[in-house]
Amino acid sequence: MGLEGRVALVTGANRSIGKSLSLALARRGASVAVHFHSKSDDANAVVEEIRSAGGAAFAFRADVSNRGEVEEMIIRCREDLGPVDILVNNARQLVKGRSFIELNWEDDYAPHVEVMLKGTFNCCQAAIPAMIERGSGRIINILSTALGEKRARTNSYGSIKSALLYFSQTLAVEMGPHGITVNMVSPGLTTTERPILHSGGYQREYIDQTPVGRMGVPEDVAEAVMFFCGEETSFITGVNMAVSGGKVMF
Ligand SMILES: NC(=O)c1ccc[n+]([C@@H]2O[C@H](COP(=O)([O-])OP(=O)(O)OC[C@H]3O[C@@H](n4cnc5c(N)ncnc54)[C@H](OP(=O)(O)O)[C@@H]3O)[C@@H](O)[C@H]2O)c1
């Protein structure tokens, strides 16, 4: 599957899973808008890696919860690379899980609502009009196997990811007639360059319960996202694909 001539915007692309998504898109020939929120050095390093391999990339900063900043990012992306063909909503603000009784709205729910839900809403609304104009587009929203696991201490994170499932599927219904597919990829516990918030005991137990016998790596998630990006999968929409080594099956 080649993505030559396509422009892909990945939110939260400066590190971890988003970085891997950017590199995978670039390897397939897409020009990549590497979005970041606060860490411009990381984003510039991803851009440099793509360019030194012969690809095209620019870094764009935005707080995805801020509608004006997102609209500005989409405009600058169009000027520098072209209109967005592929949008991957991956950004999140990391919040440690708490038991329900310890939760408070401002610290635990609001960041998820603002960055994951409102951020995805903002990016979709800003990018979709140009996709409709061209009669094609690919949107992939990153969810989580937390939806299937229903673990304690995931009430805030899982609730917002659940909202994104409904958001994505109803958007898929509305966008189908425009040639735009909307799919979801749900990673299980995935090792990234930042420390995992869960304890070693938790990680061992998680691996024990995973048929494939390991945690995920960002490249596992990237491969699943690539599946939804090409022309070949134009008849697949509204699907939530688990990348969990078989631990969760939707
Ligand atoms: N890692 C896992 O085990 C795992 C498992 C299941 C699902 N997921 C999902 O996979 C996705 C990526 O997770 P990850 O662990 O790779 O992410 P991560 O390392 O926590 O990185 C989060 C990204 O979001 C950006 N961000 C934070 N606040 C933002 C804001 N207000 N506006 C715009 N961007 C903002 C960060 O940018 P800066 O660095 O510039 O601040 C960073 O690039 C998330 O949707 C997550 O829920 C991850």
Ligand as a Chemical Component Dictionary entry (heavy atoms), coordinates in Angstrom:
data_LIG
# 
_chem_comp.id                   LIG 
_chem_comp.type                 NON-POLYMER 
_chem_comp.pdbx_formal_charge   0 
_chem_comp.three_letter_code    LIG 
# 
loop_
_chem_comp_atom.comp_id 
_chem_comp_atom.atom_id 
_chem_comp_atom.alt_atom_id 
_chem_comp_atom.type_symbol 
_chem_comp_atom.charge 
_chem_comp_atom.model_Cartn_x 
_chem_comp_atom.model_Cartn_y 
_chem_comp_atom.model_Cartn_z 
_chem_comp_atom.pdbx_ordinal 
LIG N1  N1  N 0  0.868  3.721  25.585 1  
LIG C1  C1  C 0  -0.095 2.879  25.895 2  
LIG O1  O1  O 0  0.091  1.903  26.630 3  
LIG C2  C2  C 0  -1.473 3.080  25.292 4  
LIG C3  C3  C 0  -2.429 2.052  25.472 5  
LIG C4  C4  C 0  -3.694 2.222  24.930 6  
LIG C5  C5  C 0  -4.003 3.358  24.225 7  
LIG N2  N2  N 1  -3.069 4.337  24.077 8  
LIG C6  C6  C 0  -3.475 5.542  23.340 9  
LIG O2  O2  O 0  -2.504 5.788  22.329 10 
LIG C7  C7  C 0  -2.380 7.212  22.147 11 
LIG C8  C8  C 0  -0.917 7.606  22.287 12 
LIG O3  O3  O 0  -0.483 7.229  23.572 13 
LIG P1  P1  P 0  1.058  7.373  23.993 14 
LIG O4  O4  O 0  1.241  6.597  25.243 15 
LIG O5  O5  O -1 1.881  7.071  22.804 16 
LIG O6  O6  O 0  1.070  8.959  24.275 17 
LIG P2  P2  P 0  2.044  9.869  25.176 18 
LIG O7  O7  O 0  3.437  9.346  25.196 19 
LIG O8  O8  O 0  1.366  10.122 26.492 20 
LIG O9  O9  O 0  2.032  11.225 24.303 21 
LIG C9  C9  C 0  0.901  12.042 24.287 22 
LIG C10 C10 C 0  0.989  13.047 23.158 23 
LIG O10 O10 O 0  -0.135 13.947 23.244 24 
LIG C11 C11 C 0  0.335  15.283 23.176 25 
LIG N3  N3  N 0  -0.516 16.196 23.955 26 
LIG C12 C12 C 0  -0.656 16.283 25.303 27 
LIG N4  N4  N 0  -1.514 17.285 25.624 28 
LIG C13 C13 C 0  -1.917 17.853 24.467 29 
LIG C14 C14 C 0  -2.777 18.941 24.120 30 
LIG N5  N5  N 0  -3.438 19.670 25.037 31 
LIG N6  N6  N 0  -2.924 19.242 22.805 32 
LIG C15 C15 C 0  -2.288 18.537 21.874 33 
LIG N7  N7  N 0  -1.467 17.481 22.121 34 
LIG C16 C16 C 0  -1.281 17.159 23.407 35 
LIG C17 C17 C 0  1.766  15.249 23.712 36 
LIG O11 O11 O 0  2.495  16.365 23.160 37 
LIG P3  P3  P 0  3.794  17.006 23.935 38 
LIG O12 O12 O 0  4.727  15.876 24.214 39 
LIG O13 O13 O 0  4.344  18.000 22.949 40 
LIG O14 O14 O 0  3.260  17.638 25.177 41 
LIG C18 C18 C 0  2.254  13.894 23.192 42 
LIG O15 O15 O 0  2.732  14.019 21.886 43 
LIG C19 C19 C 0  -3.305 7.883  23.159 44 
LIG O16 O16 O 0  -4.532 8.215  22.561 45 
LIG C20 C20 C 0  -3.490 6.788  24.208 46 
LIG O17 O17 O 0  -4.719 6.928  24.906 47 
LIG C21 C21 C 0  -1.809 4.223  24.585 48 
# 
loop_
_chem_comp_bond.comp_id 
_chem_comp_bond.atom_id_1 
_chem_comp_bond.atom_id_2 
_chem_comp_bond.value_order 
_chem_comp_bond.pdbx_ordinal 
LIG N1  C1  SING 1  
LIG C1  O1  DOUB 2  
LIG C1  C2  SING 3  
LIG C2  C3  SING 4  
LIG C2  C21 DOUB 5  
LIG C3  C4  DOUB 6  
LIG C4  C5  SING 7  
LIG C5  N2  DOUB 8  
LIG N2  C6  SING 9  
LIG N2  C21 SING 10 
LIG C6  O2  SING 11 
LIG C6  C20 SING 12 
LIG O2  C7  SING 13 
LIG C7  C8  SING 14 
LIG C7  C19 SING 15 
LIG C8  O3  SING 16 
LIG O3  P1  SING 17 
LIG P1  O4  DOUB 18 
LIG P1  O5  SING 19 
LIG P1  O6  SING 20 
LIG O6  P2  SING 21 
LIG P2  O7  DOUB 22 
LIG P2  O8  SING 23 
LIG P2  O9  SING 24 
LIG O9  C9  SING 25 
LIG C9  C10 SING 26 
LIG C10 O10 SING 27 
LIG C10 C18 SING 28 
LIG O10 C11 SING 29 
LIG C11 N3  SING 30 
LIG C11 C17 SING 31 
LIG N3  C12 SING 32 
LIG N3  C16 SING 33 
LIG C12 N4  DOUB 34 
LIG N4  C13 SING 35 
LIG C13 C14 SING 36 
LIG C13 C16 DOUB 37 
LIG C14 N5  SING 38 
LIG C14 N6  DOUB 39 
LIG N6  C15 SING 40 
LIG C15 N7  DOUB 41 
LIG N7  C16 SING 42 
LIG C17 O11 SING 43 
LIG C17 C18 SING 44 
LIG O11 P3  SING 45 
LIG P3  O12 DOUB 46 
LIG P3  O13 SING 47 
LIG P3  O14 SING 48 
LIG C18 O15 SING 49 
LIG C19 O16 SING 50 
LIG C19 C20 SING 51 
LIG C20 O17 SING 52 
# 
